[in-house]
Amino acid sequence: MVSNSMKILKNVADNVEKVIIGKRDVIELILISIICKGHVLIEDVPGVGKTALVSALAKSIAADFKRVQFTPDVLPSDITGFSMLNQKNHEFEYRSGAIMCNILLADEINRASPKTQSSLLEAMEENQVTVDGVTHKIPQPFFVLATQNPVEYLGTHPLPEAQMDRFLMKVTIGYPDAAQESEIIGRYRKENPLKTLTEMAQVEDIIKIQDEVTDIYVHPDITDYIVKIIRASREHEMVVLGGSPRASIYLNRASQALALVRGRDFVTPDDVKALLIPVLGHRISMKHQAKHKDITSADVISEILKSTPVPVMKNDRK
């Protein structure tokens, strides 16, 4: 079963690479988030392919995809939907917002007002929206990919900790190297390669794989390893706010997904280590003195890794 799921995910990743060149690691991280039922924040400069990446993913899994360009005048009702009076029967009817899709690209999310940003909270956590006291379920699978520009601050509203904590991962795409950029120019010379993509999987396949992720075995020692790392992030002298219990849950689930992607039915310490920066990095708030000393959350995580004993795995599943 794992091998079949691994093949589907590989086909999807290969397909997306026809559009996004040289960023296989980023593609796999986002696929891991999708099969974990998680959401991703991409913090990167304009023009590196954020929208193209999400569009390619949506097309590869035949998913309903919507994009919202977040600006100060975007209202919560644009996202969640609203109730409108039907003049014929004089009853209020729900008109769906952008949130009713499989994949939502929240472009430049930090340009929206805090009220509009918070309209995503219920959807990201509970896969539903409540409008005028009535709850509406969101189609499954559901995945939010939000972007923000790290170098523009004028007219932006930084995401609060509660919002950041709901993103399973924070990733960056980064610029391509010279050879990759030349290849990009060649592929886009005649037409956008996104137009030539075909479906490699159905949303039903993704839902099935999401269920399989929870069956990946996690040894109790791995669970203890995750807990020690997260707790250490809260207790570090340079940290104001460390990883929450949600971070522990997400790191465990992401490690299960990575094991599946790598063709295993059990999690290893290396799976946990590989995901620490994308899963935990954005959840750590540094003290002012750490910023003055140029100490980052990645530095803290590296220090925690060195001081946390790595469990020695045995061939048992008790």
N, C-alpha and C positions, 0 to 999 in steps of 0.2 A: 504493500500500500504506500509506504514511504517513497519507494522508487518511482511509482507512478506520479505522485504529487511532485516529487523532485523534478521529473521530466516536464511536467506542465509549467512549473515555475521557471525552469531553464528556458523553455520555448518562449515564454512571455518576456523574460529578460533579454534573450537574443533579439526578439522583435523590437523591443524598445531601443536597443543599441543601434538599430538601423537609423534612428533619429538622433539619439544622444550618444555621441562617440566618446569612448575612453573614460566613461564614468560607471563602469560595471558595479563598483562597490556601493555607489549611491543608489543605483537601481535596485540592488539586492536589499539594501537597508529599507527602502520604501516598500518593497514586496514583503519583507518580514513584518513590517508594521501592518500592512493590509491583512495578512493572514493571522495577525494577533488581534484584529479588530481595533487597531490603534490609529492614531492620527500623527501627522508629521508637520513640523515647522521647518521651512527652509529659509535660512537667513543668508542672503547672498546679494550680490550687486546685479543690476539689470543686465539682461542680454545673455545670460549664461545658459538659458534653456529651461527655466523652471516651468513655464506654461507648456512648452513642447513636451517635456518629460511627462507631465500629468496627462496631457492629451494622448500621448502614445500609449501610456498605461491603460487609459480608459478604452481606447480602441482595441488594444490587445486582448482585453477580457470582456469585450462587448458590454461595457458598463455605461449607464446613463451618466453623462458628465455635464456639469454646469460650472461656469466661471463667473465670479463676482469681483469686479474691480472696486475695492473698498476705498471710499472717499468720505470726507466729513459729512456729506449730505445723504449717505446711505442710512436708511432707517432699519430698526429691528424687524419691522413688518416685511421689509424687502427680503429678509432672510427666512423668517419663520412662517410668513404668510399672514393673512388677516381675514376677518369675517366681513361679509358684505350682505346687505339686505336684498333679498330677492323680491323684486317688485310684484311678481305674480302671486306668490304664496305668502308674502310678508314674513318670511323666515330668514334668519341669518345663515349663510352658507360659507363654508371655509374655502378660501382661495389660496392655494399652496404657494409658498415662497421658494427661493432658490435651494433651500435645504432639502427639498424632496427629490433626491437623486442618489446615485450610488457613490459618485466621487464629486466632491465640491472643492474647487480651487478658490480659496479666499486670498485673492491677490492683494498684496500690501495691506495686510490686516491691521497693522499699527497706524494706518491713516484714518481708520474709522473711529467714531466716538467710543468711549468706554461702554456706553449703554448698548451700542450695536455689537461691540465685541462680546459683551456678556450674553447676547442673544444666542450665541453658539454653545454656551455651557451645558444646558440641558441636553441638547442634541448630541454633543460629543460624549457625554457621560452615560445617557440613558437611551439613546437612539429614538428620541421622540421630541416633539415640541408641544407646548401647551399654549393655546390661543383662546382668550376669553373663557378660560376655565375648562376648555375641552382639549383632551390629549389626542395627538395624531402621531401614529407610528411612522418612522422613516423607512423607506425601502432598504432591504439588505442585499449585499453587504453595503455598509456606509463608511465612508472614509473622507476626512477633511485634510487637505493639504494646504497649509497657509504659508504665505511668503512675506518676508519683510526685508527692507533694505538696511544693512548695518551702518551705512555712512550718511544717511539722511535723517536728521532729527527734527527739523523745522516742520511744524504742522503734524507731528506724529504723537501718538499716545502709546507709550510702552505697555506691553501686555502685563497685567498683574500676575502675581505668583499663582493664584487659583487657576487662571487661564493657562499659564505655562505648564502647570502640573498635569493638565489634561492631554498634552501632547506626549505621545509615547516617546518620540524621538525629535531631536533637533539636528539637522544635517546641513552641510554646505556642498554645493556642486563644484565651485571653483572654476578658474579658467582652464582651458585645454592647453596642452603643450603645443609647440610649433607644428609638429607633424600632424597632430590631431586637428589643429585649426585648419591646416591645408586640406585635410580630408573632408572636414565640414564644408569648406567652400566648394569642393568638388561635388559633394552630394547635393548641395543646394543650388548648383549652377543652373540646372534645367527647371526643376520644380521642387516643392517641399516634399521630402521623403515621407512625411506624415500621411500624405494622400495615398501612398502605395501600400500602407500597412494593412494586413488582414487580421482577422480574429484568430487568436491562438488558444483561447479558453473562453468559457462562459461564466457568468456570475455564479451559476450553480456549482461549478468546479471550485471556485474560490470559497464558497460557503462550506463545501465538503472538506477542503483543506483546513479551514479555520477550525472545524471540529476535530480534525486529526491532530492538530497542534497540541490540544489539551491532553492527548494520550501519550505524548512523548514523556518518557520516564525521567524524573528528577530525584536523584538520591538525596536522602536527608542531609548528608554532609554538604551537598551543593546548596541546599536551602539555607543551612547555617552560614555558609560562605557568603551568600547574598545578603543575609541579615547583618552579618558583621560589617560588610562593606558599607551598607546603607547607614547603619548606626554610627559608624566611624565618620561618615560625612557630616553628621549632625554635631559631632563632638569636637571637630577640628577647630583649633584656636583661631584660624583665619576665616571661619565660616559663620555667617549670621543665620542662614537657613539651609539645612541640608535636605537630603532625600526623605520624602514622606513614605508612609506605608504603601501608598499607591506606586511609588517608585520601586519598592520591593516586588510588588505584584507584577508590574510591567517588565522589570528586569528578568524575573523568572519566566514569564510568558515569552518574551523576546528570545531568551536563550533556548526555549523549547522550539521556537520557530527556526532559529538558526541551525539547530541540530537537524531538523527536518530538511532544510535546504541543503545541508551538507551530507544528507543521506543516512543519518543515524536515527535510531529510535530512543536515544538517551542523551542527556545533557552532560557536557564535560566542563571543567573549570575554564578552559580556553574559550568556550562559547560565552561565558559570563564576561570574561576579560574583554573580548572583542566588542562587546556592546556597551561597555561602561560609559564611554564618552558620549555617544549619541543618546543614551537613555538617561544618564544621570547628570551630565554636564550642565544642562540648562535649568536644572532644579536646584543648583547650588548658588546661593547668594553670598558674595564675598564682602568682608568688612572693608572699611575705607582704607585702613592701613595696608591691607593686601593689595588693593588697587594701586596705591602709591609705590609699592614694591614690585609691581607688575607680576604678582602671583595670581594665576588664573584657576578656574575650577578644574581645568585639565591637569594643572600641577598638583592640586590637592588630590585628585583621583589617582595620579601616578604615585604619590606618596602613600596613600592608603593601600594601594595594591602591594607595594613593597613591604608594608608592615603587617599585612594580613596573611596568615599561613594558608597555603593552597592545599585543599584536601587531596589526599591520595585515594584514588578511586579503586574499589574492589569489584570483582565480578559477582555482585549479589544485588538482589532487588527486594530486600526485606523491608 
